[in-house]
């Protein structure tokens, strides 16, 4: 039944994505638009996209090495983000995070709750930078009330995470039952998150790497818009990127096909850019992301397949689906 839902979800995602593409380019010659991108610009864009994915791998390496004393190899630091992105198209809900936790458990023996707590910590660091830097940039732009309200909501979310981790009780591992197991898991994640927050050096490292990753991400969006012939506002691009790094974490369909494009277009418009410019830019980012995930992500799966204790890719999908139960 879960496989049927996955297939239906993928079909719905493709339908939404196709609708977005048609609506964006009904008055634009897509072939002519892409033909203006020269080989040098294409290579530059692929390089920036690769650097962005690698920066996310460094984020995970910093946390695992500094807090858990369990360092990812440099090959995994590079390949894991591409594999995670690939799995967002295979598992509809949080496919990347599910694969990350599964991967570090099977290859490095790191508990699932620790893997999830890393995701929560990275999310919290991104949220902090988005609230602080995004709030400062929003003052420099006009007519961005919608984004300012969204930033205020994000700040409230950050406060909630901090309070929840502060007042959560220590988990009682003796309790049994499905509901108690889920509560225990959430408690373990929040307790580990609380412990991580006490590590000031780790926090500073995360903030610095996250800020660098954000700037690379913004440069990628800017370069995509530029090679498509648009003249984006740099401040607006950075602000939109900050918000999008949080908003696009909400994944309800495989790869968020279509939905992500609408989110990006809407945020770009709220940041003072054209809706069509934002949608066209997001489609190019999507195309490059898929190419990179298909290249390095599949290579990463091939290199690491022996750690997954399965004999086929279909069996691996089933295994990860069960780990999500």
ROBALO-76732 format. One record per residue: x, y, z of N, C-alpha, C in turn. Coordinates in steps of 0.05 Angstrom, whole numbers, padded with zeros to 5 digits, always signed. Layout:
N
XYZXYZXYZ/...
***
This chain:
325
+00017-00024+00000+00000+00000+00000+00017+00025+00000/+00039+00025+00016+00057+00048+00017+00069+00053-00010/+00076+00032-00025+00088+00035-00052+00067+00048-00071/+00042+00041-00068+00021+00053-00085+00019+00082-00079/+00020+00090-00054+00019+00118-00046+00043+00133-00057/+00066+00120-00057+00091+00133-00068+00088+00138-00098/+00077+00118-00112+00073+00122-00141+00053+00144-00147/+00030+00143-00132+00010+00164-00136+00021+00192-00129/+00037+00193-00108+00050+00218-00100+00068+00229-00122/+00083+00210-00134+00102+00218-00156+00086+00228-00180/+00064+00215-00187+00048+00223-00210+00035+00251-00205/+00026+00255-00180+00015+00282-00173+00036+00303-00175/+00060+00296-00165+00083+00316-00166+00089+00323-00195/+00090+00302-00213+00096+00307-00241+00074+00325-00254/+00049+00320-00246+00027+00336-00257+00030+00365-00249/+00035+00370-00223+00039+00397-00214+00063+00410-00227/+00085+00395-00229+00109+00406-00242+00104+00413-00271/+00090+00396-00286+00083+00401-00314+00066+00426-00316/+00047+00429-00298+00029+00453-00298+00045+00478-00294/+00064+00477-00275+00081+00500-00271+00098+00507-00295/+00110+00487-00307+00127+00491-00331+00111+00504-00354/+00087+00493-00359+00070+00503-00380+00061+00532-00375/+00054+00538-00349+00045+00565-00342+00068+00585-00344/+00092+00576-00338+00115+00595-00339+00123+00601-00368/+00124+00580-00385+00136+00583-00411+00115+00584-00434/+00090+00589-00427+00070+00589-00449+00075+00612-00468/+00088+00634-00458+00094+00657-00475+00124+00660-00480/+00139+00639-00472+00168+00640-00474+00178+00615-00489/+00197+00619-00507+00209+00597-00521+00231+00585-00503/+00225+00562-00491+00243+00550-00472+00270+00542-00485/+00267+00531-00509+00291+00523-00523+00310+00547-00529/+00298+00569-00537+00313+00593-00543+00326+00604-00518/+00311+00602-00495+00322+00612-00470+00346+00596-00461/+00344+00570-00463+00366+00552-00454+00390+00553-00474/+00384+00558-00499+00405+00559-00519+00424+00582-00516/+00415+00602-00501+00432+00626-00496+00453+00620-00475/+00450+00597-00461+00470+00590-00440+00493+00576-00454/+00516+00589-00453+00540+00578-00466+00553+00556-00450/+00571+00541-00462+00585+00519-00448+00600+00528-00423/+00613+00552-00424+00627+00562-00401+00608+00568-00378/+00585+00581-00385+00566+00587-00364+00554+00562-00352/+00549+00541-00369+00539+00516-00359+00558+00503-00339/+00583+00502-00346+00604+00490-00329+00606+00506-00303/+00605+00533-00304+00606+00549-00280+00583+00543-00262/+00559+00540-00274+00535+00535-00258+00536+00508-00245/+00545+00488-00260+00549+00461-00248+00569+00461-00225/+00590+00477-00228+00611+00479-00207+00599+00492-00182/+00584+00513-00185+00572+00527-00162+00552+00508-00148/+00536+00494-00164+00517+00475-00153+00531+00452-00138/+00553+00442-00149+00568+00421-00136+00580+00432-00109/+00590+00456-00110+00602+00468-00086+00580+00471-00064/+00556+00478-00072+00534+00481-00053+00528+00455-00039/+00525+00433-00055+00520+00407-00043+00542+00399-00024/+00567+00404-00033+00590+00396-00017+00590+00412+00010/+00581+00437+00009+00580+00453+00034+00561+00441+00054/+00540+00428+00045+00521+00415+00063+00534+00390+00075/+00550+00376+00059+00565+00353+00069+00584+00361+00091/+00597+00384+00088+00616+00394+00108+00600+00400+00134/+00576+00410+00132+00559+00415+00155+00556+00389+00172/+00549+00368+00158+00545+00342+00172+00571+00332+00183/+00593+00335+00168+00619+00325+00177+00627+00340+00203/+00622+00366+00204+00629+00382+00228+00615+00371+00253/+00588+00366+00250+00573+00357+00273+00581+00329+00282/+00583+00311+00263+00590+00283+00270+00618+00281+00282/+00637+00297+00272+00664+00295+00281+00667+00310+00308/+00655+00333+00311+00659+00350+00335+00643+00339+00358/+00618+00331+00353+00601+00323+00375+00601+00293+00381/+00601+00277+00360+00599+00248+00364+00626+00234+00361/+00647+00249+00354+00674+00237+00351+00674+00214+00331/+00658+00218+00310+00655+00198+00289+00655+00212+00263/+00678+00214+00251+00681+00230+00227+00673+00216+00201/+00658+00230+00185+00652+00221+00158+00677+00222+00141/+00681+00202+00124+00703+00204+00105+00698+00227+00086/+00719+00237+00073+00716+00259+00055+00700+00251+00030/+00702+00226+00022+00686+00216+00000+00656+00217+00007/+00649+00208+00031+00621+00209+00040+00612+00238+00045/+00630+00255+00054+00623+00283+00058+00615+00296+00031/+00628+00287+00010+00622+00298-00016+00597+00285-00028/+00595+00258-00026+00574+00243-00040+00547+00242-00025/+00547+00243+00002+00523+00239+00017+00501+00260+00010/+00507+00286+00007+00486+00305+00000+00473+00299-00027/+00488+00289-00046+00477+00282-00072+00459+00257-00069/+00467+00238-00053+00451+00214-00048+00425+00222-00034/+00427+00240-00015+00403+00249+00000+00384+00263-00019/+00394+00280-00037+00377+00294-00056+00363+00274-00075/+00378+00254-00083+00367+00233-00100+00343+00220-00087/+00346+00214-00061+00325+00200-00047+00300+00218-00041/+00302+00244-00044+00278+00261-00041+00259+00255-00064/+00269+00244-00086+00251+00237-00108+00240+00209-00106/+00252+00193-00088+00244+00165-00086+00224+00161-00063/+00230+00173-00040+00212+00172-00017+00199+00200-00014/+00173+00202-00015+00159+00227-00016+00164+00245+00008/+00163+00235+00032+00165+00251+00056+00192+00247+00069/+00208+00269+00070+00234+00269+00083+00253+00246+00074/+00252+00241+00048+00268+00219+00037+00298+00224+00042/+00307+00249+00040+00335+00255+00044+00344+00250+00072/+00328+00259+00092+00335+00255+00120+00333+00226+00128/+00313+00211+00117+00311+00183+00123+00336+00168+00113/+00345+00175+00088+00368+00161+00078+00393+00169+00094/+00395+00194+00102+00419+00203+00117+00421+00187+00143/+00399+00185+00158+00400+00170+00184+00406+00140+00179/+00394+00129+00158+00398+00101+00151+00428+00097+00144/+00439+00115+00128+00466+00112+00118+00486+00113+00141/+00484+00133+00159+00504+00135+00180+00501+00113+00201/+00477+00101+00203+00473+00079+00221+00486+00053+00210/+00481+00048+00184+00491+00023+00172+00522+00024+00167/+00532+00048+00161+00561+00049+00154+00578+00058+00178/+00567+00075+00195+00583+00086+00217+00573+00078+00245/+00550+00064+00246+00539+00054+00271+00529+00076+00289/+00519+00099+00277+00508+00121+00293+00478+00117+00295/+00468+00119+00320+00440+00114+00325+00422+00133+00308/+00398+00123+00302+00379+00138+00286+00372+00165+00300/+00368+00164+00327+00361+00189+00341+00382+00210+00339/+00408+00201+00338+00430+00219+00335+00430+00231+00307/+00423+00214+00287+00422+00224+00260+00400+00246+00257/+00377+00241+00269+00356+00261+00268+00363+00286+00284/+00377+00283+00306+00384+00307+00322+00404+00324+00307/+00421+00312+00290+00438+00327+00273+00422+00344+00253/+00401+00332+00242+00384+00347+00224+00370+00370+00238/+00361+00365+00262+00348+00386+00278+00368+00409+00284/+00393+00402+00290+00413+00423+00297+00420+00439+00272/+00424+00426+00249+00429+00441+00225+00406+00459+00217/+00381+00449+00221+00357+00465+00216+00357+00489+00234/+00363+00485+00260+00363+00507+00279+00384+00529+00272/+00407+00520+00263+00428+00539+00254+00419+00555+00230/+00406+00542+00211+00396+00555+00187+00374+00575+00195/+00357+00566+00214+00335+00583+00223+00346+00609+00236/+00367+00606+00253+00378+00628+00266+00390+00648+00246/+00405+00639+00227+00417+00656+00207+00395+00670+00190/+00375+00655+00183+00353+00666+00167+00339+00688+00182/+00333+00684+00208+00319+00704+00224+00336+00730+00227/+00362+00726+00234+00379+00750+00239+00386+00764+00213/+00399+00750+00195+00408+00762+00170+00384+00770+00152/+00364+00752+00151+00341+00758+00135+00326+00783+00145/+00324+00785+00172+00311+00809+00183+00325+00834+00176/+00352+00833+00177+00368+00857+00170+00365+00864+00141/+00366+00844+00123+00363+00850+00094+00335+00860+00087/+00315+00850+00101+00288+00859+00094+00283+00889+00099/+00300+00900+00117+00297+00929+00122+00307+00945+00097/+00325+00933+00081+00336+00947+00058+00318+00946+00034/+00297+00930+00035+00279+00927+00012+00251+00939+00019/+00236+00945-00001+00209+00956+00002+00189+00935-00005/+00165+00937+00007+00143+00920+00000+00150+00890+00005/+00162+00884+00027+00168+00856+00034+00155+00849+00061/+00132+00859+00065+00118+00854+00091+00112+00824+00094/+00105+00811+00072+00098+00782+00073+00122+00766+00083/+00146+00773+00073+00170+00759+00081+00177+00766+00110/+00172+00791+00118+00178+00798+00146+00160+00783+00165/+00135+00779+00158+00117+00763+00175+00126+00734+00176/+00135+00724+00153+00145+00697+00152+00170+00694+00170/+00187+00714+00169+00211+00713+00186+00204+00714+00215/+00183+00729+00222+00174+00730+00250+00163+00703+00259/+00149+00689+00241+00139+00663+00247+00162+00643+00251/+00183+00645+00234+00207+00628+00237+00221+00633+00264/+00222+00658+00272+00234+00665+00298+00219+00651+00321/+00192+00651+00318+00176+00638+00338+00181+00608+00339/+00185+00596+00315+00191+00567+00313+00218+00561+00327/+00237+00579+00323+00264+00575+00335+00261+00575+00366/+00245+00594+00376+00241+00596+00405+00228+00571+00415/+00209+00560+00400+00195+00535+00408+00215+00512+00410/+00232+00509+00391+00253+00488+00392+00270+00491+00417/+00278+00515+00422+00296+00520+00445+00282+00513+00471/+00257+00522+00474+00242+00517+00498+00236+00487+00501/+00229+00474+00479+00222+00445+00480+00246+00429+00489/+00270+00436+00479+00294+00422+00486+00302+00428+00515/+00295+00451+00525+00303+00459+00552+00286+00444+00573/+00261+00441+00567+00242+00430+00588+00235+00401+00583/+00245+00388+00562+00239+00360+00558+00251+00343+00580/+00236+00323+00588+00246+00305+00609+00264+00284+00598/+00281+00273+00615+00299+00251+00606+00282+00227+00598/+00289+00214+00575+00273+00192+00565+00274+00167+00584/+00252+00153+00586+00250+00129+00601+00250+00105+00582/+00272+00092+00580+00275+00070+00560+00260+00045+00568/+00248+00044+00592+00234+00019+00601+00206+00018+00590/+00195+00040+00580+00168+00041+00570+00166+00027+00543/+00144+00013+00538+00140-00001+00513+00114+00009+00499/+00109-00001+00475+00086+00007+00460+00093+00027+00438/+00077+00027+00417+00083+00044+00394+00085+00074+00401/+00064+00083+00415+00063+00112+00422+00086+00119+00441/+00091+00102+00460+00113+00107+00479+00140+00107+00465/+00143+00089+00445+00168+00088+00430+00172+00114+00414/+00151+00124+00402+00153+00149+00387+00160+00173+00406/+00147+00173+00429+00153+00195+00449+00181+00193+00458/+00190+00168+00463+00218+00164+00472+00238+00174+00451/+00232+00168+00425+00249+00177+00404+00251+00207+00403/+00228+00221+00404+00228+00250+00404+00243+00261+00427/+00240+00249+00451+00254+00258+00475+00284+00256+00471/+00293+00233+00460+00321+00229+00455+00333+00250+00436/+00318+00256+00415+00327+00276+00396+00330+00303+00409/+00309+00311+00425+00310+00337+00438+00331+00339+00459/+00336+00317+00474+00357+00316+00495+00384+00319+00482/+00389+00305+00460+00414+00308+00446+00417+00335+00434/+00395+00347+00424+00396+00374+00414+00404+00394+00436/+00393+00389+00460+00400+00406+00482+00429+00404+00489/+00440+00379+00488+00468+00376+00494+00486+00390+00473/+00477+00388+00448+00492+00401+00426+00492+00431+00430/+00470+00443+00439+00469+00472+00443+00488+00482+00464/+00496+00464+00483+00515+00472+00503+00544+00473+00493/+00548+00462+00469+00575+00462+00457+00579+00487+00440/+00590+00508+00452+00592+00534+00439+00610+00532+00414/+00632+00517+00416+00650+00515+00393+00635+00502+00369/+00619+00481+00375+00604+00468+00353+00584+00488+00341/+00571+00504+00357+00551+00523+00347+00564+00543+00329/+00588+00553+00337+00601+00573+00320+00610+00561+00294/+00620+00537+00295+00628+00523+00270+00604+00520+00252/+00582+00512+00263+00558+00508+00247+00548+00534+00235/+00548+00555+00251+00539+00581+00241+00556+00590+00218/+00582+00587+00221+00601+00597+00200+00597+00580+00174/+00596+00554+00177+00593+00537+00153+00565+00541+00140/+00544+00544+00157+00517+00548+00147+00516+00575+00132/+00528+00595+00143+00529+00622+00130+00543+00620+00103/+00565+00605+00102+00580+00602+00077+00563+00586+00057/+00549+00565+00067+00532+00550+00049+00509+00567+00038/+00498+00584+00055+00477+00602+00046+00486+00621+00024/+00510+00632+00028+00520+00651+00008+00526+00636-00019/+00536+00611-00018+00540+00596-00042+00513+00590-00056/+00493+00583-00039+00466+00578-00050+00455+00603-00064/+00458+00626-00051+00449+00651-00063+00464+00657-00089/+00490+00651-00089+00506+00655-00113+00496+00637-00136/+00487+00613-00129+00477+00594-00149+00451+00605-00161/+00432+00615-00144+00408+00627-00154+00414+00651-00171/+00432+00667-00162+00439+00692-00177+00451+00685-00204/+00469+00665-00205+00481+00657-00230+00461+00645-00249/+00442+00629-00239+00421+00617-00255+00404+00640-00268/+00396+00659-00252+00380+00682-00262+00396+00697-00283/+00422+00702-00277+00438+00718-00295+00442+00705-00322/+00448+00679-00323+00452+00665-00349+00427+00661-00364/+00403+00664-00351+00378+00664-00365+00371+00691-00377/+00388+00710-00371+00383+00737-00383+00369+00756-00365/+00365+00749-00339+00351+00767-00320+00372+00784-00306/+00362+00806-00294+00380+00824-00279+00369+00824-00250/+00376+00804-00234+00365+00802-00207+00377+00822-00188/+00361+00828-00168+00370+00845-00146+00386+00827-00126/+00411+00834-00121+00428+00816-00105+00417+00814-00077/+00409+00836-00065+00398+00835-00038+00372+00818-00037/+00355+00821-00057+00331+00806-00059+00337+00776-00062/+00357+00769-00078+00365+00741-00082+00374+00729-00055/+00391+00743-00040+00401+00732-00015+00378+00728+00005/+00360+00748+00007+00337+00746+00025+00319+00723+00017/+00314+00720-00009+00297+00698-00018+00310+00672-00012/+00336+00670-00016+00351+00645-00011+00349+00637+00019/+00352+00657+00036+00351+00651+00065+00323+00639+00072/+00302+00651+00062+00275+00642+00068+00270+00615+00056/+00279+00611+00031+00274+00586+00017+00288+00562+00030/+00311+00567+00042+00325+00545+00055+00308+00533+00077/+00290+00548+00089+00273+00538+00109+00246+00528+00098/+00234+00544+00080+00208+00538+00069+00209+00512+00053/+00229+00507+00038+00230+00484+00021+00236+00458+00036/+00241+00460+00063+00244+00436+00079+00217+00421+00082/+00195+00435+00077+00168+00423+00078+00165+00407+00052/+00168+00380+00054+00166+00363+00031+00143+00343+00034/+00124+00345+00016+00100+00328+00018+00097+00311-00008/+00113+00317-00028+00113+00301-00053+00142+00295-00061/+00146+00274-00077+00173+00268-00085+00189+00291-00097/+00211+00299-00084+00227+00321-00093+00213+00348-00092/+00188+00348-00081+00172+00373-00081+00169+00384-00109/+00166+00366-00128+00163+00375-00156+00139+00393-00159/+00143+00416-00171+00121+00434-00175+00117+00452-00151/+00114+00440-00128+00109+00456-00103+00133+00473-00097/+00157+00462-00100+00181+00478-00094+00184+00501-00114/+00177+00496-00139+00179+00517-00159+00160+00540-00152/+00135+00533-00143+00116+00554-00136+00126+00569-00111/+00137+00554-00091+00148+00567-00068+00170+00587-00075/+00189+00578-00092+00211+00595-00100+00201+00620-00115/+00183+00615-00134+00172+00638-00149+00158+00658-00132/+00142+00648-00112+00127+00665-00094+00146+00681-00076/+00167+00668-00066+00186+00682-00048+00202+00702-00064/+00210+00695-00088+00224+00715-00105+00207+00739-00111/+00181+00734-00116+00163+00757-00121+00160+00774-00096/+00158+00761-00073+00156+00776-00048+00181+00792-00042/+00204+00782-00053+00229+00796-00049+00234+00818-00070/+00213+00824-00086+00215+00845-00106+00224+00836-00133/+00224+00810-00138+00232+00800-00165+00207+00791-00180/+00209+00787-00206+00186+00778-00221+00179+00749-00216/+00153+00743-00216+00145+00715-00212+00156+00697-00233/+00154+00705-00258+00164+00688-00280+00194+00685-00278/+00208+00706-00270+00237+00704-00267+00244+00684-00245/+00229+00685-00223+00234+00666-00201+00228+00637-00209/+00206+00633-00223+00199+00606-00231+00219+00595-00252/+00227+00612-00271+00246+00603-00291+00273+00596-00278/+00281+00613-00259+00306+00607-00244+00305+00581-00228/+00282+00577-00215+00278+00553-00199+00279+00528-00217/+00268+00530-00241+00268+00507-00259+00296+00500-00268/+00313+00521-00272+00341+00515-00280+00356+00503-00256/+00351+00513-00232+00363+00501-00208+00355+00472-00205/+00329+00467-00210+00319+00439-00209+00333+00422-00229/+00336+00431-00253+00349+00415-00275+00378+00409-00267/+00393+00429-00258+00421+00424-00251+00422+00405-00226/+00404+00409-00207+00404+00391-00183+00400+00362-00191/+00381+00358-00209+00375+00330-00218+00399+00318-00232/+00412+00334-00249+00436+00324-00263+00458+00317-00243/+00462+00334-00223+00483+00328-00203+00476+00304-00186/+00450+00303-00177+00442+00280-00161+00443+00254-00176/+00435+00256-00202+00435+00232-00219+00464+00222-00224/+00483+00241-00225+00511+00234-00230+00525+00224-00205/+00528+00243-00185+00543+00236-00161+00526+00220-00141/+00500+00223-00141+00483+00208-00123+00483+00178-00129/+00479+00172-00155+00480+00144-00163+00508+00132-00159/+00528+00148-00165+00556+00138-00160+00560+00132-00131/+00549+00149-00113+00552+00145-00084+00538+00119-00075/+00514+00114-00086+00500+00090-00079+00515+00065-00089/+00527+00067-00112+00542+00044-00123+00566+00038-00106/+00580+00059-00097+00604+00055-00081+00598+00044-00054/+00575+00052-00042+00568+00044-00015+00548+00022-00012/+00540+00010-00035+00518-00009-00034+00524-00033-00016/+00549-00040-00013+00555-00064+00003+00549-00060+00033/+00546-00035+00042+00540-00029+00070+00510-00032+00076/+00493-00033+00056+00464-00031+00060+00451-00058+00066/+00467-00080+00064+00457-00107+00070+00432-00114+00055/+00432-00107+00029+00410-00114+00011+00423-00124-00015/+00407-00138-00031+00417-00149-00056+00406-00136-00081/+00389-00115-00077+00377-00101-00100+00369-00073-00091/+00365-00056-00111+00356-00029-00105+00328-00029-00095/+00311-00047-00106+00283-00049-00097+00282-00057-00067/+00300-00075-00059+00301-00084-00031+00310-00060-00013/+00327-00043-00024+00336-00020-00009+00313-00001-00004/+00297+00004-00025+00274+00021-00022+00255+00011-00001/+00250-00016-00002+00233-00028+00018+00244-00025+00046/+00270-00028+00049+00283-00026+00075+00281+00002+00086/+00285+00022+00069+00282+00050+00078+00253+00057+00084/+00234+00046+00069+00206+00051+00075+00199+00039+00103/+00210+00016+00109+00205+00004+00135+00218+00020+00158/+00241+00032+00152+00254+00049+00172+00239+00074+00178/+00220+00081+00160+00203+00104+00164+00178+00098+00178/+00173+00072+00184+00148+00064+00198+00149+00072+00228/
***
